Amino acid sequence: MRRRALLPLAFTALIGAKPADISIVAVDPLTVQDDDFARHRDPAEWRGLKVSRVTFAEERAQWRLWRIVDPTRPDGPLWFVPHDNENAGFEAALVALRKYGGTLIAVDAGVAPGHDGERLNRAVAFGRPIDPNRNFHDGLPLYPSQVLAAVAKGAWPIIALHTNSRGYDPRESTCPPLGDTSGSGVISIRYCDATLSPSASQGQAYPFDDDDTVAFATHLATQPQSAAFCHDAMVAADWNVVRERVMNSDGSLSNYAVLHRLAYLNFETQDLGLDPAELAKARDRLSWIVDRAMAMCAAPAARPTAPPVVQFR
């Protein structure tokens, strides 16, 4: 009974969160107690970067983000790592930030004690844990406003970095069951449905010799596939490209970005675990894709003449 009585109070506190309740605190990355930072204790890796901890409450959840910025190149990409268990994504994002500038945002599941390094945010007052990549809604403005704050100041484009488990679940796929069908989920160049349409690499050269290494190109349902940012260049380069057709948002950043006319890319590769050599292999696959995508689609000449207008309701 006491636990049930507490829930409405927690609910009220979170519902009432205001922008003034956002806390942004500069931190020393060499002392941050977090699994991602613990892999990077060499001061040279952080030279020239500024790191802050962003915390806030919204609706039923508490959030903690790490914001890592290259202050000399703030208009570089927004690198987004939403899942705290996708370690190669963080590794590749940190490499990319040092190389291209911009801002890195990593969601920290450790905001819920004992859950650092997990996929979901369990710091909730009630209900199920929240997938940080399913929380982009106009009705929850604080979360996207903090993740995308750099975009509102000119960061371009948005590049999300992910890892995924091996294989896919073919039961809902409308494509022939090719490749590794022993897995779960839908992240594979062999999966397709009414939303996801694959264009598989014909040459299957590295890093697209792996069905789980894919680039997403997101477009509105009313647009042709070629309208997706960087789509034509990636397909012409013989990449594994998954076209994502968006009509109603599923809460992901890919959907939010295309509905708000923001240039967005999402790169995925297979999670190989935390062994340093295997982690480096997954990081390097993502870094290979990032480097080519930056050259093909995000060179200075391709930058919009005016930064996108981002409004958070």
Secondary structure, DSSP 8 states (H G I E B T S, - for coil): -HHHHHHHHHHHHHHT--GGG-EEEE--TTT--SHHHHT---GGGGTT-EEEEEEEEETTEEEEEEEEEETT-TTS-EEEE--TT-HHHHHHHHHHHHHH-EEEEEE-GGGSTT-TT-SSB--BSSSS-B-GGG---TTS-HHHHHHTHHHHTT---EEEEEEE-SS--GGG-SS---S--SS-SS-STT---SSEEEE--SS--TTTTSTT-EEEEEEETTS-GGGSTTHHHHHHTT--EEEEEESS--S-HHHHHHHTT--EEEEEEE---SSHHHHHHHHHHHHHHHHHHHHHH-SGGGS-SS-------
